[in-house]
Amino acid sequence: MTMAESEMSYRHQWETNVLIAQKMDVKRASWLGFNVAIASLLAACFCTYINQPLIAILSLIPPTSGVMLAIPRIIKSLGNNHEN
């Protein structure tokens, strides 16, 4: 019986560690995406300042595509939150 309790305790601790690691990965990815978006916007502003509008438009592709990819996930997460 003690062995089963020890195994269950170990498994709960392991699952908790996995969930914490996943949460940290999501947070890290969010900050990385935010930094990429800000850097792209700054690059677009600089390119506009030096009169390079085509390059400015091209530098806006990463944040725009990131937002477009994130919209379905945001809608899905909002839908899941309303069901609970």
C-alpha positions as CSV (number, residue, x, y, z in Angstrom):
1,M,0.0,0.0,0.0
2,T,2.9,2.4,0.8
3,M,4.4,1.7,-2.6
4,A,1.1,2.7,-4.3
5,E,0.8,5.9,-2.3
6,S,4.5,6.7,-3.1
7,E,3.8,6.1,-6.8
8,M,0.7,8.3,-6.7
9,S,2.6,11.1,-5.0
10,Y,5.4,10.9,-7.5
11,R,2.9,10.9,-10.4
12,H,1.1,14.0,-9.0
13,Q,4.3,15.8,-8.6
14,W,5.5,14.9,-12.1
15,E,2.2,16.0,-13.6
16,T,2.3,19.3,-11.7
17,N,5.8,19.9,-13.0
18,V,4.7,19.3,-16.6
19,L,1.8,21.7,-16.2
20,I,4.1,24.4,-14.8
21,A,6.6,23.9,-17.7
22,Q,3.8,24.2,-20.2
23,K,2.6,27.4,-18.6
24,M,6.1,28.8,-18.7
25,D,6.5,27.9,-22.4
26,V,3.3,29.7,-23.3
27,K,4.4,32.8,-21.3
28,R,7.8,32.7,-23.0
29,A,6.2,32.4,-26.4
30,S,3.9,35.3,-25.7
31,W,6.7,37.6,-24.8
32,L,8.8,36.5,-27.8
33,G,5.8,37.2,-30.1
34,F,5.4,40.6,-28.4
35,N,9.0,41.5,-28.9
36,V,9.0,40.4,-32.6
37,A,5.9,42.6,-33.2
38,I,7.4,45.6,-31.5
39,A,10.7,45.2,-33.4
40,S,8.9,44.9,-36.7
41,L,6.8,48.0,-35.9
42,L,10.0,50.0,-35.0
43,A,11.7,48.7,-38.2
44,A,8.7,49.9,-40.2
45,C,8.8,53.3,-38.6
46,F,12.5,53.6,-39.3
47,C,12.1,52.5,-42.9
48,T,9.3,55.1,-43.4
49,Y,11.5,57.7,-41.9
50,I,14.3,57.0,-44.3
51,N,11.8,57.0,-47.2
52,Q,11.7,53.2,-47.9
53,P,7.9,52.5,-47.9
54,L,8.2,49.1,-49.6
55,I,10.6,47.8,-47.0
56,A,8.4,49.3,-44.3
57,I,5.4,47.3,-45.6
58,L,7.5,44.1,-45.8
59,S,8.6,44.6,-42.2
60,L,5.0,44.6,-41.1
61,I,4.3,41.1,-42.4
62,P,5.6,39.2,-39.3
63,P,3.3,41.0,-36.8
64,T,0.3,40.9,-39.1
65,S,0.7,37.2,-39.9
66,G,1.2,36.5,-36.1
67,V,-2.1,38.3,-35.3
68,M,-3.9,36.4,-38.1
69,L,-2.6,33.1,-36.7
70,A,-3.6,34.1,-33.2
71,I,-7.2,35.1,-33.9
72,P,-8.6,31.6,-34.2
73,R,-6.9,30.6,-30.9
74,I,-8.2,33.6,-29.1
75,I,-11.7,33.0,-30.3
76,K,-11.5,29.3,-29.3
77,S,-10.2,30.2,-25.9
78,L,-13.0,32.7,-25.4
79,G,-15.5,30.1,-26.4
80,N,-14.1,27.6,-23.9
81,N,-14.2,30.2,-21.1
82,H,-17.9,30.9,-21.6
83,E,-18.8,27.2,-21.5
84,N,-17.2,26.7,-18.0
